[in-house]
């Protein structure tokens, strides 16, 4: 049979890299298994399309089961040695049985003597340039080529053997026999692959330089070219020496098995975002915002809402009511209904502070989103083979077919773990976040190496940074923050990390992350059109104002995202703190920033290096009204003399409004005083101490704050001074 086959062939070796593989995943392709793996197939009730065994010792040991596989129809074809006819003569002319000797001019004559009328076959796959370099694995691929397969993937072919197991005993020539029960077999994907009494040959005999299996695949590769065989053989196993030595091109199993792409849109959310969820469902049901346009692509993807805490029945009912009202959307997602998951966060950690005015928890000011992200990745990784799109409720689709476009990004990628958006806005950001990929991104949750990176590198790095450097740190910014410190000359930890993992994180123009009011200020009500012109590859924009603006068009007809004016666009309001309360200790939070490390609740190590200061921020839960005059008295202890700067200013976004002064700190206790008159109202007040040179430790002993108004009579300010002995929180 040599006609081309539409279906692919997946050839399974039996190496340890195959441990835990779900064989039910292979439904879309034909398969070939070999040798004693039937012992595992019998346990799981799964069998390959084809079977191969061309090791004489294995044929002698397993001939009964080889015959059983073809006789019962558990496999469609068997490729083996004519030697099996000495034990199973019924197989001589059995349909679906092929012998290695059929493909060898000289050896084909032996079949007649064993009662077989199988014809001699001349096929280019069985014309080896080095006939001595042949193994069952390489023969299996040649047999697949003969069967007409033009796309062949290799899994479980590790080629890294323990040549003689402690439980084996030497026999004649290259023969070995298992003399004792093998409890842990390093050569195979299940431990009882070999059992007491099994005979087999030394995998890599000395006459082949101890490297026969590798050489057999090298010859196979060369023969594909020499014989001009129109077929693609790819290695799907990164643990194989085929990969390490570059013998065959590599492909991801998900791609070969047609599992690649986006398995789910995962919406991280809370109980407070249910209205946004329902509005997005209604929006996506409009043709201008359809996730998928082509009916032949319907049903490939789940829609998952993953809540920080388990959603109540009332929340689910509200979402499902909006879902049931849709006309088109139900057809586009797998199962016809959304899936509900939960990160199961407690009330104590499910918090998100934007103003940084109360003491943060162990997971920082952004505790809820941080912990929800890692819990979500773990849960989603247990369900999906490849990518998911982590899409917050404030992501706005700006073209129909946006999910299809993102899916194409995922399917076309061979090595990334995260595909997202760098910051593309006009507002200024610090250089440490230039490489930051916004959290709304594609994540390859099905990759076990990525899941290990999440648990062993990403989350520990975030938690350590929150504990020692910056409690404001967020999961999607922490890698950029860390890698911005990379120094290839020093080969510091940040460099080693970036060298190992940086190529796994990729930006795409399909997802656009921009700032809020700054990017929208010049759009004259048409931000979608302007953004599409500035970012022509965009299909999704991250921005709550965009999303809310699009909600205005729900129910309208003849809508395209770029043609509508968004009246809902407005600048984001900052939450204002309470007004200052005289004669009470001020409420504030101490926070490291830049090159500063937290040593205790009040003690910090500051160092200026590479053009960046070490800073301690003092953020007050106090709003600033027009013409307020604040005076800060700060008492601190330093480990050694140093030059520093003291700042009193507004806290939050917008233009700078404050006063700074250079100060010389002596070793020991220092008292610093600074005042500023604020001509405008602001949401919150902040002070900071910064060091731009040598390392120094600073211990904040007390923080006092006084308020006065410029129009008050002289002497009245004393009435607002802190009461004696009240030195701060």
VENCOR-V616581 format. One record per residue. N is the residue number from 1. PSI is psi as a letter, one per 30 degrees, with the letter a starting at -180 (999 if undefined). Layout:
BEGIN
n:N psi:PSI
n:N psi:PSI
END
This chain:
BEGIN
n:1 psi:j
n:2 psi:f
n:3 psi:k
n:4 psi:k
n:5 psi:k
n:6 psi:e
n:7 psi:l
n:8 psi:l
n:9 psi:k
n:10 psi:j
n:11 psi:k
n:12 psi:j
n:13 psi:a
n:14 psi:g
n:15 psi:l
n:16 psi:f
n:17 psi:f
n:18 psi:f
n:19 psi:k
n:20 psi:f
n:21 psi:k
n:22 psi:j
n:23 psi:f
n:24 psi:f
n:25 psi:f
n:26 psi:g
n:27 psi:f
n:28 psi:f
n:29 psi:l
n:30 psi:l
n:31 psi:l
n:32 psi:k
n:33 psi:l
n:34 psi:l
n:35 psi:b
n:36 psi:g
n:37 psi:f
n:38 psi:f
n:39 psi:e
n:40 psi:e
n:41 psi:e
n:42 psi:e
n:43 psi:e
n:44 psi:f
n:45 psi:g
n:46 psi:k
n:47 psi:k
n:48 psi:l
n:49 psi:e
n:50 psi:l
n:51 psi:k
n:52 psi:k
n:53 psi:j
n:54 psi:h
n:55 psi:j
n:56 psi:e
n:57 psi:e
n:58 psi:e
n:59 psi:e
n:60 psi:e
n:61 psi:e
n:62 psi:g
n:63 psi:e
n:64 psi:e
n:65 psi:e
n:66 psi:e
n:67 psi:e
n:68 psi:e
n:69 psi:e
n:70 psi:e
n:71 psi:e
n:72 psi:f
n:73 psi:g
n:74 psi:f
n:75 psi:l
n:76 psi:e
n:77 psi:l
n:78 psi:k
n:79 psi:j
n:80 psi:a
n:81 psi:k
n:82 psi:f
n:83 psi:f
n:84 psi:f
n:85 psi:f
n:86 psi:f
n:87 psi:e
n:88 psi:i
n:89 psi:f
n:90 psi:f
n:91 psi:f
n:92 psi:e
n:93 psi:g
n:94 psi:k
n:95 psi:k
n:96 psi:f
n:97 psi:k
n:98 psi:k
n:99 psi:k
n:100 psi:e
n:101 psi:f
n:102 psi:f
n:103 psi:g
n:104 psi:j
n:105 psi:e
n:106 psi:e
n:107 psi:f
n:108 psi:f
n:109 psi:f
n:110 psi:f
n:111 psi:e
n:112 psi:e
n:113 psi:f
n:114 psi:g
n:115 psi:g
n:116 psi:k
n:117 psi:g
n:118 psi:k
n:119 psi:l
n:120 psi:k
n:121 psi:k
n:122 psi:j
n:123 psi:k
n:124 psi:f
n:125 psi:f
n:126 psi:h
n:127 psi:i
n:128 psi:k
n:129 psi:f
n:130 psi:j
n:131 psi:f
n:132 psi:f
n:133 psi:i
n:134 psi:k
n:135 psi:l
n:136 psi:e
n:137 psi:e
n:138 psi:e
n:139 psi:e
n:140 psi:e
n:141 psi:e
n:142 psi:e
n:143 psi:e
n:144 psi:e
n:145 psi:e
n:146 psi:e
n:147 psi:f
n:148 psi:g
n:149 psi:k
n:150 psi:f
n:151 psi:j
n:152 psi:k
n:153 psi:k
n:154 psi:k
n:155 psi:k
n:156 psi:g
n:157 psi:i
n:158 psi:e
n:159 psi:h
n:160 psi:j
n:161 psi:k
n:162 psi:j
n:163 psi:e
n:164 psi:j
n:165 psi:l
n:166 psi:f
n:167 psi:f
n:168 psi:l
n:169 psi:k
n:170 psi:k
n:171 psi:b
n:172 psi:k
n:173 psi:b
n:174 psi:g
n:175 psi:k
n:176 psi:l
n:177 psi:k
n:178 psi:j
n:179 psi:f
n:180 psi:l
n:181 psi:k
n:182 psi:j
n:183 psi:f
n:184 psi:j
n:185 psi:j
n:186 psi:f
n:187 psi:f
n:188 psi:l
n:189 psi:f
n:190 psi:k
n:191 psi:e
n:192 psi:h
n:193 psi:e
n:194 psi:k
n:195 psi:l
n:196 psi:k
n:197 psi:f
n:198 psi:k
n:199 psi:k
n:200 psi:l
n:201 psi:l
n:202 psi:k
n:203 psi:e
n:204 psi:i
n:205 psi:l
n:206 psi:e
n:207 psi:f
n:208 psi:h
n:209 psi:g
n:210 psi:g
n:211 psi:h
n:212 psi:e
n:213 psi:e
n:214 psi:e
n:215 psi:e
n:216 psi:e
n:217 psi:f
n:218 psi:e
n:219 psi:e
n:220 psi:e
n:221 psi:e
n:222 psi:e
n:223 psi:e
n:224 psi:e
n:225 psi:e
n:226 psi:e
n:227 psi:g
n:228 psi:h
n:229 psi:k
n:230 psi:i
n:231 psi:l
n:232 psi:j
n:233 psi:k
n:234 psi:k
n:235 psi:k
n:236 psi:g
n:237 psi:j
n:238 psi:f
n:239 psi:g
n:240 psi:l
n:241 psi:f
n:242 psi:e
n:243 psi:e
n:244 psi:e
n:245 psi:f
n:246 psi:h
n:247 psi:e
n:248 psi:l
n:249 psi:l
n:250 psi:l
n:251 psi:k
n:252 psi:k
n:253 psi:e
n:254 psi:e
n:255 psi:e
n:256 psi:e
n:257 psi:g
n:258 psi:h
n:259 psi:f
n:260 psi:l
n:261 psi:a
n:262 psi:j
n:263 psi:f
n:264 psi:k
n:265 psi:j
n:266 psi:j
n:267 psi:j
n:268 psi:k
n:269 psi:l
n:270 psi:l
n:271 psi:f
n:272 psi:f
n:273 psi:g
n:274 psi:e
n:275 psi:e
n:276 psi:e
n:277 psi:e
n:278 psi:e
n:279 psi:e
n:280 psi:e
n:281 psi:e
n:282 psi:e
n:283 psi:e
n:284 psi:f
n:285 psi:f
n:286 psi:k
n:287 psi:e
n:288 psi:f
n:289 psi:g
n:290 psi:k
n:291 psi:e
n:292 psi:k
n:293 psi:e
n:294 psi:k
n:295 psi:f
n:296 psi:f
n:297 psi:g
n:298 psi:l
n:299 psi:g
n:300 psi:f
n:301 psi:k
n:302 psi:l
n:303 psi:j
n:304 psi:k
n:305 psi:j
n:306 psi:j
n:307 psi:l
n:308 psi:e
n:309 psi:l
n:310 psi:k
n:311 psi:k
n:312 psi:l
n:313 psi:e
n:314 psi:e
n:315 psi:e
n:316 psi:e
n:317 psi:e
n:318 psi:e
n:319 psi:e
n:320 psi:f
n:321 psi:e
n:322 psi:e
n:323 psi:e
n:324 psi:f
n:325 psi:f
n:326 psi:l
n:327 psi:e
n:328 psi:e
n:329 psi:e
n:330 psi:f
n:331 psi:f
n:332 psi:f
n:333 psi:k
n:334 psi:k
n:335 psi:f
n:336 psi:g
n:337 psi:l
n:338 psi:l
n:339 psi:k
n:340 psi:k
n:341 psi:l
n:342 psi:k
n:343 psi:f
n:344 psi:h
n:345 psi:k
n:346 psi:l
n:347 psi:e
n:348 psi:e
n:349 psi:f
n:350 psi:i
n:351 psi:l
n:352 psi:j
n:353 psi:j
n:354 psi:f
n:355 psi:f
n:356 psi:h
n:357 psi:f
n:358 psi:l
n:359 psi:k
n:360 psi:l
n:361 psi:a
n:362 psi:f
n:363 psi:g
n:364 psi:a
n:365 psi:f
n:366 psi:h
n:367 psi:e
n:368 psi:e
n:369 psi:e
n:370 psi:e
n:371 psi:e
n:372 psi:e
n:373 psi:e
n:374 psi:e
n:375 psi:e
n:376 psi:e
n:377 psi:e
n:378 psi:e
n:379 psi:e
n:380 psi:e
n:381 psi:f
n:382 psi:f
n:383 psi:f
n:384 psi:k
n:385 psi:f
n:386 psi:c
n:387 psi:l
n:388 psi:l
n:389 psi:j
n:390 psi:j
n:391 psi:j
n:392 psi:l
n:393 psi:f
n:394 psi:g
n:395 psi:k
n:396 psi:k
n:397 psi:k
n:398 psi:g
n:399 psi:k
n:400 psi:l
n:401 psi:g
n:402 psi:e
n:403 psi:e
n:404 psi:e
n:405 psi:e
n:406 psi:e
n:407 psi:e
n:408 psi:e
n:409 psi:e
n:410 psi:e
n:411 psi:f
n:412 psi:f
n:413 psi:k
n:414 psi:f
n:415 psi:f
n:416 psi:k
n:417 psi:e
n:418 psi:k
n:419 psi:j
n:420 psi:a
n:421 psi:k
n:422 psi:l
n:423 psi:k
n:424 psi:g
n:425 psi:a
n:426 psi:f
n:427 psi:l
n:428 psi:k
n:429 psi:l
n:430 psi:l
n:431 psi:f
n:432 psi:f
n:433 psi:g
n:434 psi:e
n:435 psi:g
n:436 psi:k
n:437 psi:k
n:438 psi:k
n:439 psi:f
n:440 psi:j
n:441 psi:l
n:442 psi:k
n:443 psi:k
n:444 psi:i
n:445 psi:f
n:446 psi:f
n:447 psi:j
n:448 psi:f
n:449 psi:e
n:450 psi:e
n:451 psi:e
n:452 psi:e
n:453 psi:e
n:454 psi:e
n:455 psi:e
n:456 psi:f
n:457 psi:e
n:458 psi:e
n:459 psi:e
n:460 psi:e
n:461 psi:e
n:462 psi:e
n:463 psi:e
n:464 psi:e
n:465 psi:e
n:466 psi:e
n:467 psi:e
n:468 psi:f
n:469 psi:e
n:470 psi:j
n:471 psi:f
n:472 psi:f
n:473 psi:k
n:474 psi:l
n:475 psi:e
n:476 psi:f
n:477 psi:f
n:478 psi:e
n:479 psi:e
n:480 psi:e
n:481 psi:e
n:482 psi:e
n:483 psi:f
n:484 psi:f
n:485 psi:g
n:486 psi:k
n:487 psi:j
n:488 psi:f
n:489 psi:e
n:490 psi:f
n:491 psi:h
n:492 psi:l
n:493 psi:e
n:494 psi:e
n:495 psi:e
n:496 psi:e
n:497 psi:e
n:498 psi:e
n:499 psi:e
n:500 psi:e
n:501 psi:f
n:502 psi:e
n:503 psi:f
n:504 psi:f
n:505 psi:k
n:506 psi:k
n:507 psi:k
n:508 psi:k
n:509 psi:f
n:510 psi:f
n:511 psi:k
n:512 psi:k
n:513 psi:j
n:514 psi:l
n:515 psi:l
n:516 psi:c
n:517 psi:e
n:518 psi:e
n:519 psi:f
n:520 psi:f
n:521 psi:f
n:522 psi:g
n:523 psi:f
n:524 psi:h
n:525 psi:f
n:526 psi:h
n:527 psi:e
n:528 psi:e
n:529 psi:e
n:530 psi:e
n:531 psi:e
n:532 psi:e
n:533 psi:e
n:534 psi:e
n:535 psi:i
n:536 psi:f
n:537 psi:f
n:538 psi:k
n:539 psi:f
n:540 psi:k
n:541 psi:k
n:542 psi:j
n:543 psi:j
n:544 psi:e
n:545 psi:e
n:546 psi:e
n:547 psi:e
n:548 psi:e
n:549 psi:e
n:550 psi:f
n:551 psi:f
n:552 psi:f
n:553 psi:g
n:554 psi:k
n:555 psi:f
n:556 psi:l
n:557 psi:l
n:558 psi:h
n:559 psi:k
n:560 psi:k
n:561 psi:e
n:562 psi:f
n:563 psi:f
n:564 psi:k
n:565 psi:k
n:566 psi:j
n:567 psi:f
n:568 psi:f
n:569 psi:k
n:570 psi:l
n:571 psi:k
n:572 psi:k
n:573 psi:k
n:574 psi:k
n:575 psi:k
n:576 psi:k
n:577 psi:l
n:578 psi:l
n:579 psi:l
n:580 psi:k
n:581 psi:j
n:582 psi:l
n:583 psi:g
n:584 psi:k
n:585 psi:k
n:586 psi:k
n:587 psi:k
n:588 psi:l
n:589 psi:k
n:590 psi:k
n:591 psi:k
n:592 psi:l
n:593 psi:l
n:594 psi:b
n:595 psi:i
n:596 psi:k
n:597 psi:k
n:598 psi:k
n:599 psi:e
n:600 psi:a
n:601 psi:f
n:602 psi:f
n:603 psi:k
n:604 psi:k
n:605 psi:k
n:606 psi:k
n:607 psi:k
n:608 psi:k
n:609 psi:k
n:610 psi:h
n:611 psi:g
n:612 psi:k
n:613 psi:l
n:614 psi:k
n:615 psi:k
n:616 psi:k
n:617 psi:k
n:618 psi:j
n:619 psi:j
n:620 psi:k
n:621 psi:i
n:622 psi:k
n:623 psi:l
n:624 psi:k
n:625 psi:l
n:626 psi:k
n:627 psi:g
n:628 psi:k
n:629 psi:j
n:630 psi:k
n:631 psi:k
n:632 psi:k
n:633 psi:j
n:634 psi:k
n:635 psi:k
n:636 psi:l
n:637 psi:k
n:638 psi:l
n:639 psi:f
n:640 psi:l
n:641 psi:k
n:642 psi:l
n:643 psi:k
n:644 psi:l
n:645 psi:k
n:646 psi:k
n:647 psi:k
n:648 psi:k
n:649 psi:l
n:650 psi:l
n:651 psi:k
n:652 psi:a
n:653 psi:l
n:654 psi:a
n:655 psi:k
n:656 psi:k
n:657 psi:j
n:658 psi:a
n:659 psi:k
n:660 psi:l
n:661 psi:k
n:662 psi:k
n:663 psi:k
n:664 psi:j
n:665 psi:k
n:666 psi:l
n:667 psi:k
n:668 psi:a
n:669 psi:k
n:670 psi:k
n:671 psi:k
n:672 psi:k
n:673 psi:k
n:674 psi:k
n:675 psi:l
n:676 psi:k
n:677 psi:k
n:678 psi:j
n:679 psi:f
n:680 psi:l
n:681 psi:k
n:682 psi:l
n:683 psi:f
n:684 psi:l
n:685 psi:k
n:686 psi:k
n:687 psi:l
n:688 psi:k
n:689 psi:k
n:690 psi:l
n:691 psi:k
n:692 psi:g
n:693 psi:b
n:694 psi:l
n:695 psi:k
n:696 psi:k
n:697 psi:k
n:698 psi:k
n:699 psi:j
n:700 psi:j
n:701 psi:e
n:702 psi:l
n:703 psi:j
n:704 psi:k
n:705 psi:k
n:706 psi:k
n:707 psi:k
n:708 psi:l
n:709 psi:k
n:710 psi:f
n:711 psi:g
n:712 psi:l
n:713 psi:l
n:714 psi:k
n:715 psi:f
n:716 psi:f
n:717 psi:f
n:718 psi:f
n:719 psi:f
n:720 psi:g
n:721 psi:l
n:722 psi:k
n:723 psi:k
n:724 psi:k
n:725 psi:f
n:726 psi:j
n:727 psi:g
n:728 psi:l
n:729 psi:999
END
